[in-house]
Each structure stands twice: as structure tokens, then as C-alpha cells.
Amino acid sequence: MAKLSVFSQFFLVLCCFVAINAMPNPQGPKGALVATAESGHFSYDDPNKWKEHNSLCAGEHQSPINIDTRKSKTAKFAPFNFHNYEKSLPENLENNGHTVQLTIDNLIKDLPTISGGGLEGPYEFAQMHFHWGEAEFGSEHKINRKQYAGEVHIVHWNKKYGNFVNATKHNDGLAVLGILIDLQDRDNIAFRHIEHFDGIKTASKKNEKLPYSVPLKDLLPSNTASFFRYEGSLTDARCNEDVIWTVFETPVHISHKQLEKFRQLSDDHGKPLSKNVRPTQHEHDRIVTYSGPEQKTSELPLVFPIYNPAAFAYYPFFPQNVPFMMVY
Ligand SMILES: *[C@@H]1O[C@H](CO)[C@@H](O)[C@H](O)[C@H]1NC(C)=O
């Protein structure tokens, strides 16, 4: 080994470089989680940078995803049971700097729960929050690359883990219902109470009691029997892979005017909270399951517009963020 050729030396250096990069992050996912998730400071200006502060965000079971209905497998799950979803319970709103979050007064004993729908449960309601965009594209999940105007997430935790924080340590710890929001001309009165933003224009820990409440049931889509199921993560910068996702195939509808109110809130730097959408993540080894009637309505021909051939050409190389939205 006295004299290595230039090529061997180069090869040696290359090997070391690869080995160093393959070493596990000494800080580990736990350390990163404490550093970012609990400080709660993150921005939607560049969600691709979250992984620089939190290695969990670079995981292989991240959310949201684009759901390709031609690749999903079909199953027949039992219908969902929505327990206490029809009850009017005292509700609070909070602007936490990233979203508008609705919670139910914690003095309530018998909180809404969900079970069935292929979930082992029950899962208890924790909170509900919203995602929206600067223009008409603000959903986090996409179906066949179609991005909707916004998305509601109803977050539940698995009661067998005792409390929310304990549940977040298990990959079946949370069950989130994702409801896509489409636009319509008239207001959706079920959402009217959620636009009580006067007291929460700026981000703070302050809860605003809603003057009246609407049962969670009224915020669900008309059809909850058709949905997509996959295992993923929280879509904020915590990135914990502890969520069993349900994305309903049928959207709910609100008006432009209603959606506009969300964009008038401010984030924790006092800047407009004009968007809070994480881009779709790679599905890696995951398979999405579809439960519902034979014909996926999302697969009906009308959903596919004329392809932009230029955009289509990129598809095999950039499976995420294909500029299909340009043609919708
Ligand atoms: C949460 O987990 C801790 C540690 O495992 C346990 O001691 C505690 O009892 C759990 N809390 C509940 C409410 O189950």
C-alpha cells in the first residue's frame, strides 16, 4: 500500500464520504423532535427545509401524498361510526400561527370518537384545523394530481394509549380524517361559525369561545363511505409518522368569500397566513387502499382534463409536484 494510484486514492476518499453520510444522525429523531416540534416555530415559505431541523421530516412515510387511484388497491372496510358527532358541544377557535384550530371544551366528558372504517378504535377527537393556499389550490392531499381549494383535518387519538401525547409515539396512535374543500358560489352555513376570526386575527395561545357551535357531523362530506386509507405523518413540521389517514373521496364545499377569510389571518411573525400547505411527499413502499363502491368517482373520465404534453413528459422523472395543476 505504499503508493496508491490517483484513481485508488480518489476511490478511497469517495468511500469515506459515502460511509460518513450513511451514518445515523447522532442526534436521532427524538432530539430533533424536541427541538422543533415543541418550540412550534416553522414556516410554510419553504417546507422542503423542515428536514434540516427535524430528521423525521425526511422519513419514508410522510404526508401529504398524491393519491393515484389507478394504483390503489380496493378493500371493503366496515362503515365509520361517528359517536357524538351529531352533538353541539362548546367549541373554541385558536390561531396558532400555522392554522386555525377548533377544539372542544376540555370539561366535556364524552367527546366525539370514531371507530369502524377499518380502524381499530375508538379514536377520540383532539382538534380540527384547516389548510388553504394563496390562490385556489390549497389542499394538501391530491387525488390523481388534482389539488383542491383547501383541506380540513379532524385529528383523533387512539384511546388505548391513554392520552394524546402517549398516542403520538405509536404508528397507529392518531387517526386523521382529511376532507377536501371545493369551491361553490354560495356560502356553506356549516362553516359560518368557524369564520369568527375577529378575536384571533393574530397568532396567540388565546382561545376564542365560539358564540354557537355546529356538530362535527355537519362538517363531514355528504358521503363518508368512499375513502382512501394509508399510513403517514402529521403534515406540519413535527412530521411524526403516527397517523392512519382517511381521505374522503367526496369534498365539502365553501365559497370563495369564506376561503378568503382564512387568508386574512396573521402568522406568528405578524405576516399574512396566506398559505399553509406542505407539498406532496413520496409514497415509497406504501400502498393506498380504497374503500367504497366499485367505481371510484374520482376515476370517472371527467376528472382527467386534457394533458399538457409538456407536463406529462416530466412525470417519470419528477413524480411529485408535476405541474399538472397548470391545466386545471
Ligand atoms: C403515558 O405513558 C407513560 C409512560 O409510558 C405512562 O406512565 C402513563 O401512565 C401514560 N398515560 C396514560 C394516561 O395512560
The ligand as a Gaussian input file, in Angstrom:
#p B3LYP/6-31G(d) Opt

LIG

0 1
 C      -48.425000       7.618000      29.232000
 O      -47.215000       6.905000      29.152000
 C      -46.495000       6.882000      30.359000
 C      -45.141000       6.242000      30.089000
 O      -45.286000       5.020000      29.426000
 C      -47.299000       6.134000      31.417000
 O      -46.603000       6.093000      32.640000
 C      -48.620000       6.853000      31.615000
 O      -49.438000       6.134000      32.504000
 C      -49.351000       7.013000      30.281000
 N      -50.502000       7.857000      30.472000
 C      -51.739000       7.402000      30.357000
 C      -52.825000       8.377000      30.652000
 O      -52.015000       6.271000      30.012000

